[in-house]
Amino acid sequence: MKALVVGGGIAGPATAMALHQVGIEAVVLESRAHIDRDAGSYLGLAPNGLSALDAIGALDLAHSVGTSTRSHVMFGATGRRLGTLTAGTPLADGTQALTMKRSHLGWLLTAEARARGIEVREDAKVVSARTDRDHASVQLADGSELTADLVIGADGVHSKVRRAIDADAPTPRFVGLTNFGGITRDTALAAELPEESWSFIFGRRSFFGAHPTPDGDVVWFVNVPEPEITTERRASTSLDQWQQHLAELASVDAGPARALIESGELELAGDNTYDLPHVPVWHRGRLAILGDALHAPSPSSGQGASMALEDAVVMAASLRDSDSEAGAFAAFESARRARVERIVAVGARSSSSKIPGRIGRVPMEAMMRLVFRYLVTERGQSWMTGHRVHLGANQRL
Ligand SMILES: Cc1cc2nc3c(=O)[nH]c(=O)nc-3n(C[C@H](O)[C@H](O)[C@H](O)COP(=O)(O)OP(=O)(O)OC[C@H]3O[C@@H](n4cnc5c(N)ncnc54)[C@H](O)[C@@H]3O)c2cc1C
């Protein structure tokens, strides 16, 4: 059996490796001309995502580029600590969540897939996909067509394969936040932050996150509650102007946000944040989707990449254990739908908590202290980060 995997982000190469592991040949098609190792900002891989990497023999890759994250420490705009959460249920060997550059992970997964003999084609933009009784095919922007037994769309939140499966498929929803990310190198401020932790500041005009690295750098991001950034605004705003704007937003809050932004380098600017809470049709004939194409969560969930990696493992196990594509895709949906939609809903709630509402800042911080003490607890979150997927023969998905 041969599969075309559309998209060489996180889900694409991971799916190709998982398929390869169960004896299905896969070719990855990526639209970018070059898979860049250093573009963009950082993400956290939760233990559930790390367990999926372990299932495809790629956990070492994450260790090689990741910084250990033990906890998430929440602060209010006045600098008051609102609560601390662990970063999830560690793996059996003690591995904690890891923070890493998103592009480092994608790049390493691609390199590993190639090292395992999987073809990853760059500059291969898919414009449409088709399914018939015996084959599935994709049409590329250069006019060529490729055919295989299956097409799996791992082509992200604006997926073309999702649209090929269902012309009425939903479009992504803007969650009311824009996203910026950066790094401040070799800074004394690193020592002021809790070690091996993300510090989050629920600021008056923005939400700020920062994580120190063992090298003495601090990686950070800023979420700004504002309308979607237009193409024109993005084109007419320089990185320096964005940076100044972000520093000004943070200047009304206690803590290191302003200083870190002012002394840092912006690596991701003006990214609009979308989610995809419910996709009614997950597959049709020989076409299926997974990862962000299927269930993009707001980045506030900290789960997008982890869910994409889980999908890769569950899809391969479903195909291995079923007699037909239809049976496999149905098994995948039944194993995944409730979980991923629940996580996307959690992400949407986290995003809303970053948008200051009509309730005043002081009552909101008092309420949040209660929320972090009684509602958002490690035990309450173990369904999310304690979830484990496996690729051993006929193991429960
Ligand atoms: C700023 C930011 C911060 C985030 N933080 C976190 C976090 O802390 N933790 C976490 O788990 N997740 C986080 N996420 C989410 C995470 O990055 C995504 O959920 C994850 O990358 C999904 O992987 P994917 O492979 O499904 O999609 P993507 O990574 O988007 O990859 C899709 C790939 O498909 C390619 N493609 C698209 N269209 C085509 C086409 N027509 N033909 C061929 N190729 C195509 C794209 O170029 C891309 O390489 C964050 C996301 C953002 C934007």
The ligand as an SDF file (V2000), in Angstrom:
LIG
                    3D

 53 58  0  0  0  0  0  0  0  0999 V2000
    2.6120   30.6760   17.3020 C   0  0  0  0  0  0  0  0  0  0  0  0
    2.1810   29.2650   17.5660 C   0  0  0  0  0  0  0  0  0  0  0  0
    2.4690   28.6900   18.7960 C   0  0  0  0  0  0  0  0  0  0  0  0
    2.1050   27.3630   19.0400 C   0  0  0  0  0  0  0  0  0  0  0  0
    2.4000   26.8020   20.2520 N   0  0  0  0  0  0  0  0  0  0  0  0
    2.1300   25.4940   20.4570 C   0  0  0  0  0  0  0  0  0  0  0  0
    2.5120   24.8330   21.6680 C   0  0  0  0  0  0  0  0  0  0  0  0
    3.0720   25.4090   22.5910 O   0  0  0  0  0  0  0  0  0  0  0  0
    2.2700   23.4990   21.7750 N   0  0  0  0  0  0  0  0  0  0  0  0
    1.6900   22.7950   20.7610 C   0  0  0  0  0  0  0  0  0  0  0  0
    1.5290   21.5770   20.8940 O   0  0  0  0  0  0  0  0  0  0  0  0
    1.2900   23.3900   19.6240 N   0  0  0  0  0  0  0  0  0  0  0  0
    1.5030   24.7220   19.4430 C   0  0  0  0  0  0  0  0  0  0  0  0
    1.1300   25.3040   18.2860 N   0  0  0  0  0  0  0  0  0  0  0  0
    0.3900   24.5430   17.3040 C   0  0  0  0  0  0  0  0  0  0  0  0
    1.2710   23.6460   16.4730 C   0  0  0  0  0  0  0  0  0  0  0  0
    2.3320   24.3640   15.8830 O   0  0  0  0  0  0  0  0  0  0  0  0
    0.4050   23.0010   15.4250 C   0  0  0  0  0  0  0  0  0  0  0  0
   -0.7210   22.4250   16.0390 O   0  0  0  0  0  0  0  0  0  0  0  0
    1.1770   21.9260   14.6960 C   0  0  0  0  0  0  0  0  0  0  0  0
    2.2270   22.5230   14.0000 O   0  0  0  0  0  0  0  0  0  0  0  0
    0.2460   21.1700   13.7700 C   0  0  0  0  0  0  0  0  0  0  0  0
    1.0130   20.3810   12.9140 O   0  0  0  0  0  0  0  0  0  0  0  0
    0.5030   20.0700   11.4490 P   0  0  0  0  0  0  0  0  0  0  0  0
    1.5910   19.3080   10.8130 O   0  0  0  0  0  0  0  0  0  0  0  0
   -0.8610   19.4950   11.5020 O   0  0  0  0  0  0  0  0  0  0  0  0
    0.3380   21.4820   10.7330 O   0  0  0  0  0  0  0  0  0  0  0  0
    1.4970   22.4960   10.3200 P   0  0  0  0  0  0  0  0  0  0  0  0
    2.6060   22.4620   11.2800 O   0  0  0  0  0  0  0  0  0  0  0  0
    0.8230   23.7830   10.0460 O   0  0  0  0  0  0  0  0  0  0  0  0
    2.0600   21.9010    8.9600 O   0  0  0  0  0  0  0  0  0  0  0  0
    1.3120   21.9190    7.7600 C   0  0  0  0  0  0  0  0  0  0  0  0
    2.3020   21.8270    6.6160 C   0  0  0  0  0  0  0  0  0  0  0  0
    1.5890   21.6510    5.4070 O   0  0  0  0  0  0  0  0  0  0  0  0
    2.1590   22.4680    4.4010 C   0  0  0  0  0  0  0  0  0  0  0  0
    1.1080   22.7310    3.4210 N   0  0  0  0  0  0  0  0  0  0  0  0
    0.0210   23.5220    3.5710 C   0  0  0  0  0  0  0  0  0  0  0  0
   -0.7320   23.5140    2.4530 N   0  0  0  0  0  0  0  0  0  0  0  0
   -0.0940   22.6820    1.5910 C   0  0  0  0  0  0  0  0  0  0  0  0
   -0.3880   22.2550    0.2690 C   0  0  0  0  0  0  0  0  0  0  0  0
   -1.4770   22.6980   -0.3990 N   0  0  0  0  0  0  0  0  0  0  0  0
    0.4610   21.4000   -0.3540 N   0  0  0  0  0  0  0  0  0  0  0  0
    1.5600   20.9270    0.3230 C   0  0  0  0  0  0  0  0  0  0  0  0
    1.8870   21.3180    1.5640 N   0  0  0  0  0  0  0  0  0  0  0  0
    1.0660   22.1680    2.2000 C   0  0  0  0  0  0  0  0  0  0  0  0
    2.6180   23.7060    5.1530 C   0  0  0  0  0  0  0  0  0  0  0  0
    3.6090   24.4210    4.4640 O   0  0  0  0  0  0  0  0  0  0  0  0
    3.1430   23.1030    6.4460 C   0  0  0  0  0  0  0  0  0  0  0  0
    4.4960   22.7490    6.3770 O   0  0  0  0  0  0  0  0  0  0  0  0
    1.4370   26.6290   18.0360 C   0  0  0  0  0  0  0  0  0  0  0  0
    1.1420   27.2150   16.8040 C   0  0  0  0  0  0  0  0  0  0  0  0
    1.4960   28.5380   16.5700 C   0  0  0  0  0  0  0  0  0  0  0  0
    1.1370   29.1740   15.2470 C   0  0  0  0  0  0  0  0  0  0  0  0
  1  2  1  0
  2  3  1  0
  2 52  2  0
  3  4  2  0
  4  5  1  0
  4 50  1  0
  5  6  2  0
  6  7  1  0
  6 13  1  0
  7  8  2  0
  7  9  1  0
  9 10  1  0
 10 11  2  0
 10 12  1  0
 12 13  2  0
 13 14  1  0
 14 15  1  0
 14 50  1  0
 15 16  1  0
 16 17  1  0
 16 18  1  0
 18 19  1  0
 18 20  1  0
 20 21  1  0
 20 22  1  0
 22 23  1  0
 23 24  1  0
 24 25  2  0
 24 26  1  0
 24 27  1  0
 27 28  1  0
 28 29  2  0
 28 30  1  0
 28 31  1  0
 31 32  1  0
 32 33  1  0
 33 34  1  0
 33 48  1  0
 34 35  1  0
 35 36  1  0
 35 46  1  0
 36 37  1  0
 36 45  1  0
 37 38  2  0
 38 39  1  0
 39 40  1  0
 39 45  2  0
 40 41  1  0
 40 42  2  0
 42 43  1  0
 43 44  2  0
 44 45  1  0
 46 47  1  0
 46 48  1  0
 48 49  1  0
 50 51  2  0
 51 52  1  0
 52 53  1  0
M  END
$$$$
